[in-house]
Amino acid sequence: MSYPISLAGKVALVIGGSGGIGIATARCFAKSGAQVVITHREGSEKARQAHDLLSTFKGEGHSAVAADVADTKSLIVLRDNVLAKYGRLDILVNSAGFTKPVPHTDLDALNDDLIDRMFAVNWRGQFAAIRTFVPLLKASGNGLIVSVSSIAGSTGVGSSIAYCATKAGIDVMTKSLARVLAPEIRVLGVSPGVVDTGFVPGRGADFNAKAGATTPLKRVATADDVAQAILACATHLGFSTGANIVVDGGRSL
């Protein structure tokens, strides 16, 4: 069976679609013909940005909807909205995430509240989104879930120990769900290294330049680099499931 590059007739939901990787991914799916739903936090500046972005996407029928991955009730409302407007869902991309830099040596700074928030958004939220949308993805007959992870999940090097742990959890979740959701749904992970976005507070051009210099391909990733890998999961990797695609320029070598 062939998997054409065109995603015409498909509906893709990008949770965290107002972030750097989410925006780039949504744009890639729209250019490939899919109708795209992106989520944003209610009342945030990114909410306005998300709605403004829709006009830049190719095609029609795209939408931006408020949702909070840390609130399952919010995800259920999102599912009902998607079902009412589109009647289907073919692709779910989990790109929502949260972090706060904490030196790995400073154990006291990684307090319980921060740990709980990190897991609520980065792991529980991704699982809750999958749990909520599995019925629609199964009904598609060829559903796809792509969760954005990080090389921090395997290297143990990242913005905090808790952040690394949540990403390791996503990698395990990807394998576990790939087994139980097959054959109706494929489940894949994409793990970037350093990405040139504002995701990690306090990291700017100086950090990216230093990181790029120590990366084999001599630069850090762009959001589009990651988005292209996510798109490939839908267009070119039709016989892959349970795998983790690393997009780090060789940084984890």
C-alpha positions in Angstrom: 0.0 0.0 0.0 1.4 3.4 -0.9 1.2 6.5 1.2 0.9 9.6 -1.0 2.5 12.9 0.0 -0.9 14.6 -0.3 -3.0 14.6 2.9 -6.1 15.9 1.2 -9.2 14.8 3.0 -7.3 14.2 6.3 -7.9 16.2 9.5 -4.9 16.8 11.7 -5.0 18.1 15.3 -1.9 19.8 16.6 -2.1 20.3 20.3 0.3 23.1 21.3 -0.1 24.5 17.8 0.7 28.0 18.9 4.3 27.1 19.9 7.2 27.2 17.5 7.3 23.5 16.6 3.5 23.3 16.6 3.1 26.3 14.3 5.6 24.9 11.8 4.0 21.4 12.0 0.5 22.8 11.4 1.7 24.8 8.4 3.4 21.7 6.9 0.2 19.7 7.2 -1.9 22.5 5.7 0.5 22.8 2.7 0.1 19.0 2.3 -3.6 19.4 1.9 -4.9 18.5 5.4 -7.4 20.5 7.4 -5.7 21.5 10.5 -6.9 22.3 14.0 -4.5 24.0 16.4 -4.9 24.5 20.1 -3.9 27.4 22.3 -4.4 28.4 25.9 -7.5 30.4 26.7 -6.9 34.2 27.0 -3.2 34.0 26.2 -1.3 36.1 23.7 -0.7 33.0 21.7 -4.4 32.6 21.4 -4.5 35.7 19.2 -1.4 34.6 17.4 -3.0 31.2 16.7 -6.1 32.7 15.1 -4.0 35.2 13.1 -1.8 32.3 11.8 -4.8 30.5 10.3 -5.0 33.0 7.5 -1.4 32.2 6.5 -2.1 28.4 6.0 -2.8 27.0 2.6 -6.3 25.8 2.0 -9.6 26.3 3.9 -11.3 24.8 6.9 -8.6 25.3 9.5 -9.4 26.3 13.0 -7.9 27.3 16.3 -9.5 26.1 19.6 -8.7 26.7 23.2 -7.6 23.7 25.2 -5.4 22.8 28.2 -3.7 19.5 28.1 -3.4 19.5 31.9 -7.3 19.6 32.1 -8.9 16.5 30.7 -12.4 18.1 30.7 -10.9 20.7 28.3 -9.7 18.0 26.0 -13.1 16.3 26.0 -14.7 19.7 24.9 -12.0 19.9 22.2 -12.8 16.4 21.0 -16.5 17.3 20.8 -15.7 20.4 18.9 -13.5 18.5 16.4 -16.2 15.8 15.9 -19.0 18.4 15.4 -17.0 20.5 12.9 -15.1 17.8 11.0 -16.7 14.5 11.8 -13.3 12.8 11.9 -9.7 12.9 13.1 -6.8 11.2 11.3 -3.7 12.7 12.8 -2.9 13.8 16.4 0.3 15.7 17.1 1.2 16.2 20.7 3.5 19.2 20.7 2.4 21.0 23.9 5.1 21.2 26.5 6.5 23.1 29.5 9.9 23.5 31.1 11.9 25.7 33.5 15.6 25.5 33.6 16.9 24.0 36.9 20.6 23.0 37.3 20.8 19.3 37.7 23.0 19.8 40.8 20.4 21.9 42.6 18.1 19.3 43.9 16.2 21.7 46.2 15.3 24.0 43.4 13.4 21.1 41.7 10.5 21.3 44.2 7.3 19.3 44.2 5.1 21.9 42.6 7.5 22.2 39.6 7.8 18.5 39.2 4.0 18.0 39.3 3.5 20.8 36.8 6.1 19.3 34.5 4.6 15.9 34.5 1.0 17.2 34.3 1.8 19.0 31.0 4.6 17.0 29.5 3.5 13.4 30.2 0.0 13.2 31.7 -1.3 15.8 29.3 0.1 13.9 26.2 -1.4 10.6 27.5 -4.7 12.3 28.3 -4.9 13.7 24.8 -4.3 10.3 23.3 -6.8 8.7 25.5 -9.4 11.3 24.6 -8.9 11.0 20.8 -8.3 7.3 20.3 -11.9 6.6 19.4 -11.8 9.1 16.6 -8.4 7.9 15.4 -9.5 4.3 15.4 -12.6 5.2 13.3 -10.3 6.8 10.8 -8.9 3.3 10.0 -5.4 4.7 9.5 -4.9 6.9 12.5 -1.5 8.4 13.5 -0.2 9.8 16.7 3.0 11.7 16.9 4.4 12.8 20.2 7.1 15.4 20.4 9.8 14.1 22.8 13.4 15.2 23.2 16.9 13.6 23.1 16.9 14.6 26.8 14.8 11.5 27.4 17.7 9.3 26.4 20.8 11.4 27.2 19.6 12.7 30.6 20.9 16.1 29.6 18.3 18.9 29.5 16.7 21.9 31.1 16.0 19.9 34.3 16.1 16.4 35.6 12.3 16.4 35.7 12.1 17.5 32.1 14.4 14.6 31.1 12.2 12.2 33.0 9.0 13.3 31.3 10.6 12.9 27.9 11.8 9.4 28.8 8.3 8.7 29.8 7.0 9.8 26.4 9.4 7.4 24.7 8.2 4.5 26.7 4.6 5.5 26.2 5.1 5.6 22.5 6.3 2.0 22.5 3.6 0.8 24.8 0.8 2.5 22.9 2.1 1.4 19.5 1.6 -2.2 20.6 -1.9 -1.8 22.0 -3.3 0.6 19.3 -2.1 -1.3 16.3 -3.2 -1.9 13.6 -5.8 0.9 13.4 -3.4 3.5 14.8 0.3 4.0 14.4 2.2 5.8 17.2 5.5 7.5 16.7 7.8 9.9 18.6 10.0 12.7 17.3 12.9 13.7 19.4 14.6 17.1 18.7 17.9 18.2 20.3 18.4 22.0 20.7 15.8 23.9 18.6 15.9 27.6 17.7 12.6 28.6 19.4 11.8 30.4 22.7 10.7 27.2 24.4 13.4 27.1 27.1 13.3 30.4 29.1 16.7 32.2 29.2 18.2 30.5 26.2 19.0 32.8 23.3 21.4 33.3 20.4 24.5 32.8 22.5 23.4 29.4 23.8 22.3 28.3 20.3 25.6 29.3 18.8 27.6 27.3 21.4 25.3 24.3 21.0 25.6 24.5 17.2 29.4 24.5 17.4 29.4 21.3 19.4 26.8 19.5 17.1 28.2 17.4 14.3 26.1 19.2 11.6 27.3 22.6 13.1 23.9 24.1 13.8 20.9 23.7 16.0 17.5 22.6 14.6 14.9 24.9 13.3 11.2 24.4 14.0 10.8 23.4 10.4 13.4 20.7 10.7 11.3 19.1 13.4 8.0 19.8 11.6 9.3 18.0 8.4 10.1 14.9 10.5 6.6 15.0 11.9 5.1 15.4 8.5 7.2 12.4 7.2 5.5 10.2 9.9 2.3 10.9 8.0 3.5 10.8 4.4 6.5 8.5 4.1 6.8 6.2 7.2 3.6 4.3 6.7 5.0 1.0 7.9 6.6 2.4 11.1 5.2 2.4 14.6 6.6 2.5 18.1 9.8 4.2 16.7 11.4 7.4 17.9 12.8 9.6 15.1 15.8 11.7 16.3 16.2 15.2 14.8 19.3 16.6 16.5 22.0 17.0 13.9 24.0 14.3 15.6 24.1 16.1 18.9 23.3 12.9 20.9 26.2 11.0 19.3 
